[in-house]
C-alpha cells in the first residue's frame, strides 16, 4: 500500500505544470513550487514510514534496521532466566565457601591467642569454661551462668572482653562466624578436653589436658569448635558426647533446666558441616556423613534418635582426645 501511495505522489509531481515561460505570473509560479515541495515532503515521510514497518532490508547505500519482535524478546528473556538459574547455585556455593574460609581464619587466630596465653602462663591452658572471672579463674570468655537471675553480662561484648584471650585478640569480631545469622556475638566454644571441667556430669571419661606440652598428637586434638544454641550465648565448654567410653555413644546437648532451651550444641551451618581448629593451630572443615547429625544440629531430632550407628560420633570422640 505504501508503494502505491508513493508512486501516486510521484506521478502527481511529474504531471504538475512546468513553468516554461519566465514571464508567467509570479503568483502561479510560487504555487507550483510550493505544491512540488509538499509532494516531495510527503514522499519522504512515506519512505521513512515504509522503512520502519517493513522487514530489515539491505539497500545499495545503507542497511535499514528493524526493532525486536515480541517473540524475540521473550526468547532473550527465557535464555537469561535459564542462565541465572544455572549460575545462582554456583554463586551461593562460592559465597558459602568464602565465609567458611573466613570462619576458619577466625578460629586459627583464636587458637594462636590460646597458645600465646599458655606461653605467658607457665604452659598452663586457659579454662575452656564460660563462667565469670571474678577471682582470676582464667576463663577464655566470662558470660557467667545462663540461668542466673540478673545476669546482664552474658552474651554481651563485655563478657568477651572480660575473657583472658581478649588481651591477645583486641577485637570481638574474631569470636563471630559470618555464616552465623543469629544475634549472638560468639559462635565458638573450646573443647572440654582442653582444661575444661572434670566432673562426671557431662562428657564422662574424657581425657583432659591442663598444659600445652601435655597434649599428645596436637594435629589431631580439637581446640575451638563451631557451635550453636537456642539461648543468648553458648554455655560451658564443647562436649557433644555424653560418655565417650559407652558401648553405644550418645550425642549430648546442654539444656537449661529453667527454660528447657538448648544452651550448647554442635552446628551444621557450613553446608551440613562445621569447622574445627587444632592444637597445632591448623583448621579443618568436617563434613557430616550422617544426615541425622545435621538434623540434630538444626534441633530437628533428639540426641537418642541421632546416635545409633552414627559415624560422626566416633570421629568427634577421636578428635577430642578419646577416653582416658
C-alpha positions as CSV (number, residue, x, y, z in Angstrom):
1,X,0.0,0.0,0.0
2,X,2.9,2.4,0.8
3,X,4.4,1.6,-2.6
4,X,1.2,2.6,-4.4
5,X,0.8,5.8,-2.4
6,X,4.4,6.7,-3.1
7,X,4.0,6.1,-6.9
8,X,0.8,8.2,-7.0
9,X,2.6,11.1,-5.3
10,X,5.5,10.9,-7.8
11,X,3.1,10.8,-10.8
12,X,1.4,13.9,-9.4
13,X,4.8,15.5,-9.1
14,X,5.8,14.7,-12.7
15,X,2.4,15.8,-14.2
16,X,2.4,19.0,-12.3
17,X,2.6,22.2,-14.5
18,X,6.1,23.2,-15.5
19,X,7.0,26.9,-15.7
20,X,8.1,27.3,-19.3
21,X,7.7,31.0,-19.7
22,X,9.6,33.2,-17.4
23,X,7.1,36.0,-18.0
24,X,4.2,34.0,-16.3
25,X,2.5,35.3,-13.4
26,X,4.8,35.1,-10.3
27,X,1.9,34.0,-8.1
28,X,1.2,31.0,-10.2
29,X,4.9,30.1,-10.2
30,X,5.0,30.3,-6.4
31,X,2.0,28.0,-6.0
32,X,3.6,25.4,-8.3
33,X,6.9,25.4,-6.5
34,X,5.0,25.1,-3.1
35,X,3.0,22.2,-4.4
36,X,6.1,20.4,-5.6
37,X,7.8,20.9,-2.2
38,X,4.7,19.5,-0.4
39,X,4.8,16.4,-2.7
40,X,8.5,15.8,-2.0
41,X,8.0,16.1,1.8
42,X,5.1,13.6,1.7
43,X,7.1,11.2,-0.4
44,X,9.9,11.5,2.1
45,X,7.6,10.8,5.0
46,X,6.1,7.8,3.3
47,X,9.5,6.4,2.7
48,X,10.5,6.8,6.3
49,X,7.3,5.0,7.5
50,X,7.9,2.2,5.0
51,X,11.5,1.7,6.2
52,X,10.3,1.4,9.8
53,X,7.4,-1.0,9.2
54,X,8.8,-3.3,6.6
55,X,11.4,-6.1,7.5
56,X,15.0,-5.2,7.6
57,X,16.5,-4.9,4.1
58,X,20.0,-4.2,2.8
59,X,19.9,-1.4,0.2
60,X,22.7,-0.1,-2.0
61,X,23.8,2.7,0.3
62,X,22.5,1.7,3.8
63,X,21.0,-1.1,5.9
64,X,17.5,-0.4,7.1
65,X,17.3,-1.8,10.7
66,X,14.2,-3.1,12.3
67,X,13.2,-3.5,16.0
68,X,12.9,-6.7,18.0
69,X,9.6,-8.6,17.8
70,X,7.7,-9.7,20.9
71,X,8.7,-13.3,20.3
72,X,12.4,-12.4,20.1
73,X,12.2,-10.5,23.3
74,X,10.6,-13.5,25.1
75,X,13.3,-15.8,23.8
76,X,16.0,-13.5,25.1
77,X,14.3,-13.2,28.5
78,X,14.0,-17.0,28.7
79,X,17.7,-17.5,27.9
80,X,18.7,-15.0,30.6
81,X,16.4,-16.7,33.1
82,X,17.9,-20.1,32.3
83,X,21.5,-18.8,32.7
84,X,20.6,-17.2,36.0
85,X,19.1,-20.5,37.3
86,X,22.3,-22.3,36.3
87,X,24.7,-19.7,37.8
88,X,23.0,-18.9,41.1
89,X,23.6,-22.2,42.9
90,X,27.3,-21.9,42.0
91,X,27.5,-18.4,43.3
92,X,25.8,-19.4,46.5
93,X,28.3,-22.2,47.0
94,X,31.2,-19.9,46.3
95,X,29.9,-17.4,48.8
96,X,29.5,-20.1,51.5
97,X,33.0,-21.4,50.8
98,X,34.3,-17.9,51.2
99,X,32.5,-17.5,54.5
100,X,33.8,-20.9,55.7
101,X,37.4,-19.8,54.9
102,X,36.8,-16.6,57.0
103,X,35.4,-18.7,59.8
104,X,38.5,-20.9,59.7
105,X,40.7,-17.8,59.8
106,X,38.9,-16.6,62.9
107,X,39.4,-19.9,64.6
108,X,43.0,-20.1,63.6
109,X,43.7,-16.7,65.1
110,X,41.9,-17.6,68.3
111,X,44.0,-20.7,68.6
112,X,47.1,-18.6,68.2
113,X,45.9,-16.4,71.1
114,X,45.1,-19.5,73.1
115,X,48.7,-20.7,72.6
116,X,50.2,-17.3,73.5
117,X,48.2,-17.4,76.7
118,X,49.9,-20.8,77.6
119,X,53.3,-19.4,76.7
120,X,52.8,-16.5,79.1
121,X,51.3,-18.6,82.0
122,X,53.9,-21.3,82.5
123,X,52.5,-23.6,79.9
124,X,49.0,-23.8,81.6
125,X,46.0,-23.6,79.3
126,X,43.2,-21.1,79.9
127,X,39.9,-22.5,81.1
128,X,37.5,-23.8,78.5
129,X,34.5,-22.8,80.6
130,X,32.5,-19.6,80.3
131,X,32.0,-18.6,84.0
132,X,32.8,-15.2,85.5
133,X,36.4,-14.3,86.1
134,X,35.9,-12.6,89.4
135,X,38.7,-14.4,91.2
136,X,41.1,-15.0,88.3
137,X,39.6,-18.3,87.2
138,X,41.2,-17.8,83.7
139,X,38.0,-18.5,81.6
140,X,38.5,-17.6,78.0
141,X,35.2,-15.7,78.0
142,X,33.2,-14.6,81.0
143,X,29.5,-14.9,80.3
144,X,28.5,-16.4,83.6
145,X,25.7,-18.9,84.3
146,X,22.9,-18.7,81.8
147,X,20.1,-19.3,84.3
148,X,21.4,-16.7,86.9
149,X,18.8,-14.1,87.5
150,X,20.0,-10.6,86.8
151,X,23.0,-11.7,84.6
152,X,23.3,-8.7,82.3
153,X,26.9,-9.5,81.2
154,X,26.3,-12.8,79.5
155,X,26.1,-12.6,75.7
156,X,27.5,-9.1,75.6
157,X,30.7,-7.7,74.3
158,X,31.8,-7.1,77.8
159,X,31.7,-10.8,78.5
160,X,34.2,-11.3,75.6
161,X,36.4,-8.5,76.9
162,X,36.4,-10.0,80.4
163,X,37.8,-13.2,79.0
164,X,41.5,-13.9,79.3
165,X,42.0,-14.2,75.5
166,X,40.8,-10.7,74.6
167,X,44.1,-9.3,75.7
168,X,45.6,-11.0,72.6
169,X,42.7,-10.6,70.1
170,X,41.8,-7.0,70.8
171,X,38.6,-7.4,68.7
172,X,35.3,-9.1,69.2
173,X,34.9,-9.8,65.5
174,X,37.1,-12.9,65.7
175,X,34.5,-14.6,68.0
176,X,31.7,-14.5,65.4
177,X,31.3,-16.6,62.3
178,X,30.0,-14.7,59.3
179,X,27.6,-17.6,58.4
180,X,26.1,-17.4,61.9
181,X,22.9,-15.4,61.3
182,X,21.9,-15.3,64.9
183,X,22.1,-12.2,67.2
184,X,24.8,-13.9,69.3
185,X,28.2,-12.2,69.4
186,X,30.1,-15.5,69.8
187,X,30.0,-18.6,67.5
188,X,32.7,-20.8,69.0
189,X,33.5,-22.9,72.1
190,X,36.6,-24.6,73.4
191,X,36.8,-28.4,73.7
192,X,36.3,-29.7,77.2
193,X,39.4,-31.7,76.8
194,X,41.4,-28.5,76.8
195,X,41.3,-27.7,80.5
196,X,37.5,-27.9,80.8
197,X,35.7,-29.0,84.0
198,X,36.4,-32.6,85.0
199,X,33.2,-33.6,86.8
200,X,31.4,-36.7,85.5
201,X,28.1,-34.9,85.0
202,X,28.8,-34.3,81.3
203,X,31.1,-36.0,78.8
204,X,32.4,-38.5,81.3
205,X,35.7,-40.4,80.9
206,X,37.2,-37.8,78.6
207,X,41.0,-37.2,78.6
208,X,41.8,-33.7,79.9
209,X,44.9,-31.6,79.1
210,X,45.9,-28.9,81.6
211,X,49.1,-27.8,79.9
212,X,50.1,-27.2,76.3
213,X,53.1,-29.5,76.3
214,X,51.0,-32.4,77.7
215,X,48.9,-32.5,74.5
216,X,49.8,-35.6,72.6
217,X,49.4,-35.6,68.8
218,X,48.3,-31.9,68.6
219,X,47.5,-32.2,64.9
220,X,44.5,-34.4,65.9
221,X,43.2,-32.6,69.0
222,X,40.3,-30.1,68.8
223,X,40.7,-26.8,70.5
224,X,37.9,-24.5,69.1
225,X,34.7,-25.8,67.6
226,X,31.9,-24.3,65.6
227,X,28.8,-24.4,67.9
228,X,25.3,-23.1,68.3
229,X,22.5,-22.8,70.8
230,X,18.9,-21.7,71.4
231,X,19.9,-19.3,74.1
232,X,21.6,-15.9,74.1
233,X,25.1,-17.4,74.3
234,X,26.8,-20.8,74.3
235,X,27.3,-22.1,77.9
236,X,30.3,-24.0,79.0
237,X,32.9,-26.0,77.0
238,X,32.4,-28.1,73.9
239,X,31.4,-31.7,74.8
240,X,28.8,-33.1,72.4
241,X,29.0,-36.7,73.5
242,X,27.6,-38.0,76.8
243,X,30.0,-40.8,77.6
244,X,33.0,-41.4,75.3
245,X,33.5,-44.9,76.7
246,X,29.9,-46.1,76.3
247,X,29.3,-49.1,74.1
248,X,26.9,-47.0,72.0
249,X,27.9,-43.3,72.4
250,X,25.1,-40.8,72.5
251,X,25.1,-37.2,71.5
252,X,24.7,-34.6,74.2
253,X,23.1,-31.2,74.1
254,X,23.3,-29.0,77.2
255,X,19.8,-27.9,78.3
256,X,18.9,-25.1,80.7
257,X,16.7,-26.5,83.5
258,X,14.7,-23.4,84.0
259,X,13.7,-22.9,80.3
260,X,14.3,-26.2,78.6
261,X,16.3,-24.4,75.9
262,X,19.5,-25.9,74.5
263,X,22.4,-23.8,75.5
264,X,25.2,-25.7,73.6
265,X,25.1,-28.0,70.6
266,X,27.1,-28.9,67.5
267,X,26.3,-26.9,64.4
268,X,25.9,-27.6,60.7
269,X,25.9,-24.0,59.5
270,X,28.6,-24.7,56.9
271,X,26.8,-26.9,54.3
272,X,26.0,-29.8,56.8
273,X,29.3,-29.5,58.5
274,X,31.4,-27.3,60.7
275,X,34.9,-26.0,61.3
276,X,37.4,-27.1,64.0
277,X,40.8,-25.7,65.0
278,X,43.5,-28.0,66.4
279,X,46.3,-27.6,68.9
280,X,48.9,-27.2,66.2
281,X,47.0,-24.1,65.0
282,X,45.6,-25.5,61.8
283,X,41.9,-25.6,60.9
284,X,39.8,-28.2,59.2
285,X,36.3,-28.4,57.8
286,X,34.4,-31.5,58.9
287,X,31.5,-32.6,56.6
288,X,29.0,-34.7,58.5
289,X,28.5,-38.2,57.0
290,X,25.2,-39.0,58.7
291,X,22.2,-36.8,57.8
292,X,20.9,-37.2,61.4
293,X,23.9,-35.2,62.7
294,X,22.8,-32.2,60.6
295,X,19.2,-32.7,61.8
296,X,20.4,-32.7,65.4
297,X,22.4,-29.5,64.8
298,X,19.2,-27.9,63.5
299,X,17.2,-29.1,66.5
300,X,15.0,-31.3,64.4
301,X,15.7,-34.6,66.1
302,X,16.7,-35.9,69.6
303,X,20.1,-37.0,70.7
304,X,18.9,-40.6,71.1
305,X,17.4,-40.8,67.6
306,X,20.6,-39.3,66.1
307,X,23.1,-41.5,67.9
308,X,22.7,-45.2,66.9
309,X,25.3,-46.3,64.4
310,X,26.4,-42.7,63.7
311,X,29.9,-42.4,62.3
312,X,30.2,-38.8,63.2
313,X,30.2,-39.5,66.9
314,X,33.2,-41.8,66.6
315,X,35.1,-39.1,64.6
316,X,34.3,-36.4,67.2
317,X,35.4,-38.6,70.1
318,X,38.7,-39.3,68.4
319,X,39.3,-35.7,67.6
320,X,38.5,-34.5,71.2
321,X,41.2,-36.8,72.6
322,X,39.4,-40.1,73.2
323,X,38.8,-41.9,76.5
324,X,41.3,-41.7,79.3
